[in-house]
Amino acid sequence: MPLVSMNEFLPKAKANKFAVGQFNMNNLEFAQAITEAAEELKSPFIFGVSEGALKYMGIEFTVAIAEAAAKKSGLPIALHLDHGSSFEVAMKCIRAGFSSVMFDGSHYSFEENIRLTKEVVKTAHAMGVSVEGELGTIGGVEDDISVDESDANLAKPEEAIRFYGETGVDCLAIAVGTAHGMYAGEPNIHFDIIEKVSKAIPVPVVLHGGSGVPDEMIRKSIEAGVGKINVNTENQVVCTQMIREVLNKDAKVYDPRKYLTPARKAMVEVVKSKIQLFGSANQA
């Protein structure tokens, strides 16, 4: 099966109150683990690829890995640019074979964010590619970008509704109190914002910073209208923990397969638990 746009499954997710996971692909082992978990549970999913991951893997390898996963699994899989910083980066990804892109104009003024997002949407939609927009500022660390919690700004429901109306994005990430990375304490999610926006627009709300959010908060977010949830840090953490554990047990280990195989298995379990929590099992 070829890579698909997020519109292959996000409308169904919103209508049936489940969420599709975006699991970030940082290397081959991440891609294999995500695909294996989704195959077992028959779930659609999204490969998220940040600009930092693109630099690390190379765009050609990234697309080839995602296409191989889609062909092997037969699942509806979207290859999605995560937090694209410009029109040029989004177009580069689309030309290379990405089926979905995010344009993150949240650091611009509201009017400029609308203008730039509209440009991406117009071109991407003409090529059958879905687009995610972002409104408000989400705290935490994403690649080399760090936003202090005190500088994070919640999205205003009326602005989010207008933003959708003027841009026509296929899903909308709004700042509601989550953060990228792991949490020191519990996040303070504003479910009222999610619900107000979701009731007023036909596309799903996106929850960034899904790693470490308590399960009950995730369920409540989905009930309020979240249809896409991003997970990356939890996979990074278990991957690194398992590699460290193997190497600490035996200093003579040098074959990467000896420590990457258990790391991959650990990530499979994380992804399976998220798919079950999000309710996307058997939705492929």
N, C-alpha and C positions, 0 to 999 in steps of 0.2 A: 504494500500500500504506500502511495506517495505521502510526503508531508502535507499536512492540511492546515488551513487557517483556523484560528480559535473559534470562528463562527460555526464550525462543524459540531461543536459540543457546548459552548458557553450558553447559547439560548436555552438549550435543554436543561443545563445546570440551574439556571435561574428559575425556569418554570417548575422544576421538580425539587427545588431546595436542596441541592447538593453543590459541592465545590470541586473544581478540577485543580489539581496541584501543579504548580510550576516548580520543578525541581532543577536547580541550577547544575549545568554540566561544566565541570572544571577540568576533566580529563576523560580518558577512555573508561577507566574503572567506574567513575560516577555514572557515565552513560549506560554502561552495562548493568549496574546495580538498579538504576531507576527503571530500565526496560524490563529486567527480570521480575521485579516486584509488580509492575503493571501487568505484565503477561499473566502472572499467576492469579491476579485478582481481576483481570479483564477490565482494566480501567483506561480511559483516555488520559493523556497527560501532556504537559508542556515542558520541553527542554528550555530552560532559561539560560541565556548566555550574556554575560556582562561584557563591556568593552575590555576589561582587564583579562577576562578569560579568552576573548578573541585574540588579544595580543599574545597570550601564553600558548594557545593551541594552534593559531593560524586559522583563517576563515575557511580555507579549502578543507582542512582536516575536520573542522567543526561540522561543516555541512555534510561531508562524507560519512562521518560517524552517525549523525542524526538520520540520514537517508538509509543507512544500513540497518539501524534500529527499527525504522518504520517498515522496511521491506521484510525483515526477519519476523517481526512480531505481528504484523497485520493490524496493529492498533492505530486509531486516529491520534497522531502525534503532531503537535505544532512545534516548530523551531522558532524561538522568540528572542529577539534582541531585548535585553533587560536594561532599562535606564539609558536608552540611546540619547546621546548628548546633542545631536545635530541632525538636520535633514540629510546632510552628506553621508553620515555614518549609517543612517537608516536605509538610504538608497544603495549603499555599498552592500549591505546585508541582503537586501531584496534581490539585487542583481546576482548575488552569489548563491541564492536558493533558499533564503529564510522565508518561512510562510507567515510570519507575524513579526511586528516590531513595536517597541514602546518608544515614544518620544517623551522624554522627561523635561518639560519646560517649567517645572515648579519653581526654579530659581529666578525665572523672569517675572516681570509684572503680569498681572492677570490678563490684561489685553494682549500683551505680546505672546504669552503662553497660548492663548486662543489662536492668534494669527499664525504662529509657527506650527502648531499642531494641525491646523486646517490644511496647511501645505503638505504635510506628511500624509494625512488621511486621503486627500485628493489623489495623490500619485499612487499610494499603496492600494487603495480600493480599486483603482483602474487596473491593477495587476493581480487582483484577487487575494491581496495580503491584508490581514487584520491588523488593527492598531489599538494600542493601549495608551491612554493619556494619564497625566498625574496632576493633582491639585493639592495644595498645601505642602508642607515640608515635613518629611519623615525623618526622625532622628536616628542616631546610630552610625555604624560604619558599613559602607558598601564599597568594595575594592579600595581605592585610595581616597575616597570621599568620606569625610567625617563631619557629621552635623551634631553639635552639642544639643542635649535634650532641651536646654533653655531656649534654643533657637528654632526648635520644631514648632510649626504653626498648624493648628487644626484647620481642616477645610470648612468653609462656610457652606451649608446646604444650598442656599440660594445661588451661590456662585457655581457650585458643582452642577446644578440643574441647568444653568445658563451655559456653562462650559460644554456640556453634552449637546445641548440644542444647537450651538454654533459650530461645533467641530464634527459631530457624528462619529465619535470614537466607538469602538466595539466593546470596550470595557473601560472602566475608570477607576484608577487608584486614587483614593483620597486619604489624607492624613487624619487618622481617628484615634491616635494615641499609641500605636505600635511603633516599634523601632527595628532597624536592621541590626543583626547580631543577636547575642544572647542577653537576657534581661538580668539585672542585678536583683530586682524584686518583681512583683507582678505588674504587668502593663495596665494602664487605665484606659480601656477602650470605650469610646463614646458610641455606644450602640444606637443612640437616638439619631446621630448624624447618618450612620449607615442606613437606618430605616427610612429617614426622610428622603434621602437621595434615591435609594432603591425604589421606593414607591412612585417617584416622579419620573424616572427614566426607564426605558425598556431593556437596557443592557446591565450586566452584572457590575457590582462594586468589587474592587480588588483589594485584598488585604496583604500589604507588604509586611515583612517582619514577622512571619508566621512561626519561626523557630522559637521554641520555649514558651509559647502562649499556652496557658492551661486549657485542657480539652474542653471544659465547659464553656469557656469564652469563645473557643473556635465554633462550637455548636451554636451558641447564641448569635455569633456573627453571621453564620450561614442562614440561620432562621431570619435574621434581619435583612438579608439581601446580598451577602457576599457570595460570589460564584467562582472566584479564582483566588487561590492562596499561595503565596510564595514561600518556599522553604529552601534554605541553603546551608545556614550555619550548623544546624544539627547534623547534617551529613558530613560537613567538614570536621566537626568535633569528633564524631565516632570513628571516622576514617583515621584521623591523626592518633587518637587514643589507641586504636588497634595496632597501628604500625609501631607506635612507641612500646606497646606491651610486648610485641613479638621481638623487637630489637633488644629490649631490656632483658628478656629471658635468655637470649643467646647472642652474644656479641660476635659470633662467627658467621651469622647470617649475612649474606651479601646478595643473594638472588632476589630481585624485586618481586618475583612471583610468590615468594615465601611470605612476604608481609602484605602485599597488595591483595592477595586472594582473601585472607581473613578480613581485611579492611572493606573489601567489596561486599562480603557476606554481611558485615555489620550494617552497611548502608542499605542493603536490601530490606533488612528488618525495620529500619527507620521509615523507609518509603512505604512499606506495606502498612505500617501502623498509621501513617498519615492518610493514605488512600482510604482505609477503613473509617478513620475519623471524619474525613471529608464527605464520605458517603458516595464516592465515585466508583466503588467496586461494582462490576457487572453493568457498567454504563457505556462500555465501548461499543 
